[in-house]
Amino acid sequence: MKKLELKFLNEDGKIVTYSLDKPIEPVEPATVNAAMDEIIAQDVFTSSGGDIVSKKSARVVENIVQEIDLGF
C-alpha cells in the first residue's frame, strides 16, 4: 500500500511526519506544497515539540511484503 508522507519541522526543530493512506496519483507537487502551506497557516497540528513551523519534505512510500514459504 502506498502512503503520502508529509514532513514538517516543529518549534524545537524536530521532524514531524504525517502519513496519508492511498494518495491520489499521480501526486501533484504543487498540490502537496499548497496543502502543506495550508496546514501550517491554519495551525492544524501540534506536536510534543510545539507547533509546526515549516515544511521539510514530502514523499510517496510503498511497502511491499513478500511472504516466505517455510514448508511446514
MMTF fields as JSON, N, C-alpha, C and O atoms, coordinates in Angstrom:
{
  "mmtfVersion": "1.0.0",
  "mmtfProducer": "UNKNOWN",
  "numBonds": 287,
  "numAtoms": 288,
  "numGroups": 72,
  "numChains": 1,
  "numModels": 1,
  "chainsPerModel": [1],
  "groupsPerChain": [72],
  "chainIdList": ["A"],
  "bondAtomList": [4, 2, 8, 6, 12, 10, 16, 14, 20, 18, 24, 22, 28, 26, 32, 30, 36, 34, 40, 38, 44, 42, 48, 46, 52, 50, 56, 54, 60, 58, 64, 62, 68, 66, 72, 70, 76, 74, 80, 78, 84, 82, 88, 86, 92, 90, 96, 94, 100, 98, 104, 102, 108, 106, 112, 110, 116, 114, 120, 118, 124, 122, 128, 126, 132, 130, 136, 134, 140, 138, 144, 142, 148, 146, 152, 150, 156, 154, 160, 158, 164, 162, 168, 166, 172, 170, 176, 174, 180, 178, 184, 182, 188, 186, 192, 190, 196, 194, 200, 198, 204, 202, 208, 206, 212, 210, 216, 214, 220, 218, 224, 222, 228, 226, 232, 230, 236, 234, 240, 238, 244, 242, 248, 246, 252, 250, 256, 254, 260, 258, 264, 262, 268, 266, 272, 270, 276, 274, 280, 278, 284, 282],
  "bondOrderList": [1, 1, 1, 1, 1, 1, 1, 1, 1, 1, 1, 1, 1, 1, 1, 1, 1, 1, 1, 1, 1, 1, 1, 1, 1, 1, 1, 1, 1, 1, 1, 1, 1, 1, 1, 1, 1, 1, 1, 1, 1, 1, 1, 1, 1, 1, 1, 1, 1, 1, 1, 1, 1, 1, 1, 1, 1, 1, 1, 1, 1, 1, 1, 1, 1, 1, 1, 1, 1, 1, 1],
  "groupList": [{"groupName": "MET", "atomNameList": ["N", "CA", "C", "O"], "elementList": ["N", "C", "C", "O"], "formalChargeList": [0, 0, 0, 0], "bondAtomList": [1, 0, 2, 1, 3, 2], "bondOrderList": [1, 1, 2], "singleLetterCode": "M", "chemCompType": "L-PEPTIDE LINKING"}, {"groupName": "LYS", "atomNameList": ["N", "CA", "C", "O"], "elementList": ["N", "C", "C", "O"], "formalChargeList": [0, 0, 0, 0], "bondAtomList": [1, 0, 2, 1, 3, 2], "bondOrderList": [1, 1, 2], "singleLetterCode": "K", "chemCompType": "L-PEPTIDE LINKING"}, {"groupName": "LEU", "atomNameList": ["N", "CA", "C", "O"], "elementList": ["N", "C", "C", "O"], "formalChargeList": [0, 0, 0, 0], "bondAtomList": [1, 0, 2, 1, 3, 2], "bondOrderList": [1, 1, 2], "singleLetterCode": "L", "chemCompType": "L-PEPTIDE LINKING"}, {"groupName": "GLU", "atomNameList": ["N", "CA", "C", "O"], "elementList": ["N", "C", "C", "O"], "formalChargeList": [0, 0, 0, 0], "bondAtomList": [1, 0, 2, 1, 3, 2], "bondOrderList": [1, 1, 2], "singleLetterCode": "E", "chemCompType": "L-PEPTIDE LINKING"}, {"groupName": "PHE", "atomNameList": ["N", "CA", "C", "O"], "elementList": ["N", "C", "C", "O"], "formalChargeList": [0, 0, 0, 0], "bondAtomList": [1, 0, 2, 1, 3, 2], "bondOrderList": [1, 1, 2], "singleLetterCode": "F", "chemCompType": "L-PEPTIDE LINKING"}, {"groupName": "ASN", "atomNameList": ["N", "CA", "C", "O"], "elementList": ["N", "C", "C", "O"], "formalChargeList": [0, 0, 0, 0], "bondAtomList": [1, 0, 2, 1, 3, 2], "bondOrderList": [1, 1, 2], "singleLetterCode": "N", "chemCompType": "L-PEPTIDE LINKING"}, {"groupName": "ASP", "atomNameList": ["N", "CA", "C", "O"], "elementList": ["N", "C", "C", "O"], "formalChargeList": [0, 0, 0, 0], "bondAtomList": [1, 0, 2, 1, 3, 2], "bondOrderList": [1, 1, 2], "singleLetterCode": "D", "chemCompType": "L-PEPTIDE LINKING"}, {"groupName": "GLY", "atomNameList": ["N", "CA", "C", "O"], "elementList": ["N", "C", "C", "O"], "formalChargeList": [0, 0, 0, 0], "bondAtomList": [1, 0, 2, 1, 3, 2], "bondOrderList": [1, 1, 2], "singleLetterCode": "G", "chemCompType": "PEPTIDE LINKING"}, {"groupName": "ILE", "atomNameList": ["N", "CA", "C", "O"], "elementList": ["N", "C", "C", "O"], "formalChargeList": [0, 0, 0, 0], "bondAtomList": [1, 0, 2, 1, 3, 2], "bondOrderList": [1, 1, 2], "singleLetterCode": "I", "chemCompType": "L-PEPTIDE LINKING"}, {"groupName": "VAL", "atomNameList": ["N", "CA", "C", "O"], "elementList": ["N", "C", "C", "O"], "formalChargeList": [0, 0, 0, 0], "bondAtomList": [1, 0, 2, 1, 3, 2], "bondOrderList": [1, 1, 2], "singleLetterCode": "V", "chemCompType": "L-PEPTIDE LINKING"}, {"groupName": "THR", "atomNameList": ["N", "CA", "C", "O"], "elementList": ["N", "C", "C", "O"], "formalChargeList": [0, 0, 0, 0], "bondAtomList": [1, 0, 2, 1, 3, 2], "bondOrderList": [1, 1, 2], "singleLetterCode": "T", "chemCompType": "L-PEPTIDE LINKING"}, {"groupName": "TYR", "atomNameList": ["N", "CA", "C", "O"], "elementList": ["N", "C", "C", "O"], "formalChargeList": [0, 0, 0, 0], "bondAtomList": [1, 0, 2, 1, 3, 2], "bondOrderList": [1, 1, 2], "singleLetterCode": "Y", "chemCompType": "L-PEPTIDE LINKING"}, {"groupName": "SER", "atomNameList": ["N", "CA", "C", "O"], "elementList": ["N", "C", "C", "O"], "formalChargeList": [0, 0, 0, 0], "bondAtomList": [1, 0, 2, 1, 3, 2], "bondOrderList": [1, 1, 2], "singleLetterCode": "S", "chemCompType": "L-PEPTIDE LINKING"}, {"groupName": "PRO", "atomNameList": ["N", "CA", "C", "O"], "elementList": ["N", "C", "C", "O"], "formalChargeList": [0, 0, 0, 0], "bondAtomList": [1, 0, 2, 1, 3, 2], "bondOrderList": [1, 1, 2], "singleLetterCode": "P", "chemCompType": "L-PEPTIDE LINKING"}, {"groupName": "ALA", "atomNameList": ["N", "CA", "C", "O"], "elementList": ["N", "C", "C", "O"], "formalChargeList": [0, 0, 0, 0], "bondAtomList": [1, 0, 2, 1, 3, 2], "bondOrderList": [1, 1, 2], "singleLetterCode": "A", "chemCompType": "L-PEPTIDE LINKING"}, {"groupName": "GLN", "atomNameList": ["N", "CA", "C", "O"], "elementList": ["N", "C", "C", "O"], "formalChargeList": [0, 0, 0, 0], "bondAtomList": [1, 0, 2, 1, 3, 2], "bondOrderList": [1, 1, 2], "singleLetterCode": "Q", "chemCompType": "L-PEPTIDE LINKING"}, {"groupName": "ARG", "atomNameList": ["N", "CA", "C", "O"], "elementList": ["N", "C", "C", "O"], "formalChargeList": [0, 0, 0, 0], "bondAtomList": [1, 0, 2, 1, 3, 2], "bondOrderList": [1, 1, 2], "singleLetterCode": "R", "chemCompType": "L-PEPTIDE LINKING"}],
  "groupTypeList": [0, 1, 1, 2, 3, 2, 1, 4, 2, 5, 3, 6, 7, 1, 8, 9, 10, 11, 12, 2, 6, 1, 13, 8, 3, 13, 9, 3, 13, 14, 10, 9, 5, 14, 14, 0, 6, 3, 8, 8, 14, 15, 6, 9, 4, 10, 12, 12, 7, 7, 6, 8, 9, 12, 1, 1, 12, 14, 16, 9, 9, 3, 5, 8, 9, 15, 3, 8, 6, 2, 7, 4],
  "groupIdList": [1, 2, 3, 4, 5, 6, 7, 8, 9, 10, 11, 12, 13, 14, 15, 16, 17, 18, 19, 20, 21, 22, 23, 24, 25, 26, 27, 28, 29, 30, 31, 32, 33, 34, 35, 36, 37, 38, 39, 40, 41, 42, 43, 44, 45, 46, 47, 48, 49, 50, 51, 52, 53, 54, 55, 56, 57, 58, 59, 60, 61, 62, 63, 64, 65, 66, 67, 68, 69, 70, 71, 72],
  "secStructList": [7, 3, 3, 3, 3, 3, 3, 3, 3, 3, 6, 6, 1, 7, 3, 3, 3, 3, 3, 3, 3, 1, 7, 7, 1, 1, 7, 7, 2, 2, 2, 2, 2, 2, 2, 2, 2, 2, 2, 2, 2, 2, 6, 7, 7, 3, 3, 6, 6, 3, 3, 3, 3, 3, 3, 3, 3, 3, 3, 3, 3, 3, 7, 7, 7, 7, 7, 7, 7, 7, 7, 7],
  "xCoordList": [0.828, 0.0, 0.885, 1.909, 0.481, 1.229, 0.719, -0.458, 1.651, 1.323, 2.017, 3.119, 1.356, 1.972, 2.45, 1.647, 3.749, 4.308, 4.627, 5.36, 4.068, 4.333, 5.231, 4.865, 6.398, 7.359, 7.48, 7.693, 7.337, 7.407, 8.454, 8.909, 8.835, 9.674, 8.806, 7.972, 9.013, 8.266, 9.127, 10.246, 8.603, 9.306, 10.641, 11.551, 10.769, 12.035, 13.024, 14.14, 12.622, 13.493, 13.496, 14.349, 12.555, 12.47, 11.48, 10.545, 11.708, 10.854, 9.595, 9.65, 8.459, 7.157, 6.584, 6.508, 6.183, 5.693, 4.221, 3.809, 3.441, 2.037, 1.897, 2.393, 1.22, 1.056, -0.4, -1.303, -0.614, -1.953, -1.969, -1.149, -2.912, -3.023, -3.639, -4.459, -3.22, -3.781, -3.886, -4.992, -2.758, -2.812, -3.33, -3.166, -3.943, -4.397, -3.153, -2.272, -3.102, -1.935, -2.326, -3.443, -1.457, -0.114, -0.179, -1.052, 0.748, 0.815, 1.361, 2.432, 0.607, 0.999, 1.789, 1.24, 3.068, 3.879, 3.269, 3.347, 2.677, 2.088, 0.925, 0.752, 0.138, -0.996, -0.51, -1.042, 0.493, 1.053, 1.668, 1.473, 2.398, 3.025, 1.973, 2.136, 0.9, -0.177, -0.875, -1.21, -1.095, -1.736, -0.859, -1.364, 0.435, 1.344, 1.372, 1.41, 1.354, 1.288, 0.021, 0.05, -1.082, -2.367, -2.373, -2.923, -1.769, -1.667, -0.915, -1.319, 0.181, 0.962, 0.161, 0.099, -0.444, -1.192, -2.383, -2.668, -3.076, -4.26, -3.891, -4.757, -2.598, -2.132, -2.943, -3.417, -3.085, -3.933, -3.363, -4.108, -2.069, -1.449, -0.445, 0.106, -0.229, 0.841, 1.586, 1.125, 2.717, 3.493, 4.067, 3.899, 4.731, 5.333, 6.427, 6.801, 6.939, 7.965, 7.401, 8.146, 6.087, 5.467, 4.769, 4.614, 4.354, 3.62, 4.49, 5.718, 3.827, 4.504, 4.843, 3.972, 6.101, 6.512, 6.976, 6.935, 7.419, 7.879, 7.815, 7.69, 7.904, 7.907, 9.324, 10.289, 9.441, 10.741, 10.784, 11.692, 9.79, 9.761, 8.443, 7.625, 8.255, 7.096, 7.558, 8.439, 6.949, 7.335, 6.221, 5.391, 6.228, 5.316, 6.132, 7.209, 5.594, 6.282, 5.393, 4.185, 6.017, 5.281, 5.968, 7.159, 5.205, 5.732, 5.303, 4.126, 6.271, 5.991, 6.38, 7.523, 5.418, 5.639, 5.57, 4.618, 6.577, 6.584, 6.753, 7.786, 5.734, 5.794, 6.785, 6.946, 7.443, 8.406, 7.786, 7.418, 7.675, 7.128, 8.208, 9.217, 7.983, 8.957, 8.741, 9.482, 7.7, 7.498, 6.927, 7.045, 6.329, 5.682, 4.263, 3.558],
  "yCoordList": [-1.169, 0.0, 1.249, 1.299, 2.235, 3.481, 4.468, 4.476, 5.309, 6.374, 7.647, 7.616, 8.759, 10.064, 10.538, 10.688, 10.776, 11.261, 12.739, 13.144, 13.537, 14.969, 15.218, 14.893, 15.788, 16.017, 17.519, 18.314, 17.87, 19.264, 19.399, 18.407, 20.654, 20.945, 21.638, 22.479, 21.27, 21.932, 23.024, 23.28, 23.655, 24.761, 24.334, 25.154, 23.066, 22.547, 22.163, 21.735, 22.313, 21.95, 20.464, 19.988, 19.726, 18.287, 17.993, 18.756, 16.874, 16.477, 15.799, 14.925, 16.231, 15.644, 15.117, 15.853, 13.85, 13.223, 12.856, 12.248, 13.232, 12.832, 11.982, 12.351, 10.84, 9.903, 9.834, 9.791, 9.824, 9.696, 8.456, 8.318, 7.549, 6.318, 6.586, 7.488, 5.783, 5.76, 7.156, 7.625, 7.816, 9.136, 9.064, 8.053, 10.13, 10.225, 10.336, 11.16, 9.497, 9.505, 9.903, 9.611, 10.549, 10.931, 12.067, 12.933, 12.051, 13.082, 14.354, 14.349, 15.439, 16.721, 17.525, 17.887, 17.812, 18.563, 19.915, 20.303, 20.618, 21.927, 21.778, 22.611, 20.729, 20.486, 20.124, 20.616, 19.269, 18.88, 20.1, 20.301, 20.9, 22.101, 23.056, 23.587, 23.271, 24.155, 23.596, 24.35, 22.291, 21.666, 21.815, 22.1, 21.625, 21.769, 23.216, 23.464, 24.17, 25.59, 25.871, 26.603, 25.289, 25.498, 24.87, 25.451, 23.698, 23.051, 23.955, 24.111, 24.545, 25.45, 26.72, 27.152, 27.31, 28.565, 28.396, 29.283, 27.265, 27.025, 26.534, 26.421, 26.24, 25.734, 24.504, 24.389, 23.586, 22.405, 21.417, 20.882, 21.171, 20.148, 20.77, 21.843, 20.067, 20.416, 19.127, 18.037, 19.25, 18.067, 18.281, 19.345, 17.28, 17.403, 18.469, 18.965, 18.818, 19.854, 21.195, 22.084, 21.355, 22.634, 22.609, 21.559, 23.78, 23.912, 23.59, 23.662, 23.233, 23.018, 24.391, 25.257, 24.596, 25.927, 25.985, 27.054, 24.857, 24.901, 23.518, 22.497, 23.524, 22.278, 21.735, 22.496, 20.43, 19.765, 19.017, 19.226, 18.138, 17.358, 16.613, 16.625, 15.972, 15.096, 13.955, 14.122, 12.789, 11.634, 10.604, 10.549, 9.79, 8.655, 7.423, 7.187, 6.64, 5.446, 4.241, 4.266, 3.189, 1.969, 0.804, 0.565, 0.079, -1.111, -2.337, -2.519, -3.163, -4.407, -5.549, -5.638, -6.421, -7.54, -8.825, -9.044, -9.674, -10.956, -12.041, -12.123, -12.868, -13.964, -15.017, -15.237, -15.661, -16.72, -18.042, -18.196, -18.982, -20.305, -21.133, -21.493, -21.424, -22.197, -23.696, -24.479, -24.1, -25.504, -26.34, -27.565, -25.736, -26.557, -26.137, -26.713],
  "zCoordList": [0.0, 0.0, 0.0, 0.682, -0.76, -0.825, 0.211, 0.572, 0.684, 1.626, 1.181, 0.633, 1.427, 1.219, 2.58, 3.501, 2.716, 3.969, 3.823, 2.921, 4.719, 4.774, 5.975, 7.104, 5.738, 6.814, 7.064, 6.149, 8.332, 8.768, 9.86, 10.429, 10.149, 11.307, 12.343, 12.01, 13.622, 14.687, 15.328, 14.885, 16.361, 17.017, 17.617, 17.742, 17.987, 18.52, 17.423, 17.718, 16.152, 15.044, 14.737, 13.988, 15.305, 15.06, 13.938, 13.694, 13.266, 12.148, 12.679, 13.544, 12.134, 12.459, 11.147, 10.163, 11.125, 9.901, 10.038, 11.026, 9.041, 8.942, 7.692, 6.627, 7.818, 6.706, 6.286, 7.122, 4.987, 4.418, 3.538, 2.631, 3.812, 3.035, 1.663, 1.489, 0.71, -0.642, -1.276, -1.545, -1.516, -2.138, -3.57, -4.253, -4.003, -5.392, -6.271, -6.027, -7.286, -8.175, -9.584, -10.011, -10.305, -9.873, -8.86, -8.933, -7.922, -6.89, -7.533, -8.139, -7.39, -7.973, -6.94, -5.899, -7.207, -6.249, -5.851, -4.685, -6.784, -6.465, -5.482, -4.593, -5.639, -4.741, -3.345, -2.35, -3.271, -1.974, -1.289, -0.09, -2.031, -1.495, -0.93, 0.169, -1.681, -1.235, 0.005, 0.918, 0.043, 1.204, 2.444, 3.53, 2.29, 3.428, 3.923, 5.128, 2.986, 3.369, 4.166, 5.156, 3.733, 4.402, 5.799, 6.735, 5.944, 7.254, 8.232, 9.384, 7.761, 8.61, 8.917, 10.069, 7.904, 8.082, 9.024, 9.828, 8.93, 9.758, 11.156, 12.023, 11.379, 12.667, 13.076, 14.207, 12.106, 12.264, 13.281, 14.102, 13.238, 14.082, 15.035, 14.788, 16.123, 17.041, 17.368, 17.03, 18.015, 18.378, 19.774, 20.369, 20.276, 21.603, 21.622, 22.685, 20.439, 20.329, 19.925, 19.511, 20.041, 19.71, 18.367, 17.743, 17.939, 16.684, 15.475, 15.534, 14.38, 13.101, 12.532, 12.443, 12.147, 11.692, 10.244, 9.634, 9.671, 8.285, 7.642, 8.318, 6.311, 5.543, 5.482, 5.407, 5.514, 5.361, 4.03, 3.225, 3.799, 2.567, 2.461, 3.381, 1.33, 1.113, 0.226, -0.617, 0.429, -0.391, -0.393, 0.514, -1.438, -1.525, -1.162, -1.709, -0.228, 0.252, -0.048, 0.186, -0.57, -0.859, -0.164, -0.362, 0.652, 1.316, 0.526, 0.214, 0.214, -0.474, 0.453, 0.9, 0.736, 1.634, 0.83, 0.081, 0.984, 0.3, 1.35, 2.014, 1.492, 2.457, 1.972, 0.772, 2.927, 2.625, 3.074, 4.239, 2.16, 2.466, 3.159, 2.553, 4.42, 5.188, 5.092, 5.686, 4.326, 4.032, 5.169, 5.139, 6.14, 7.175, 7.371, 8.2]
}
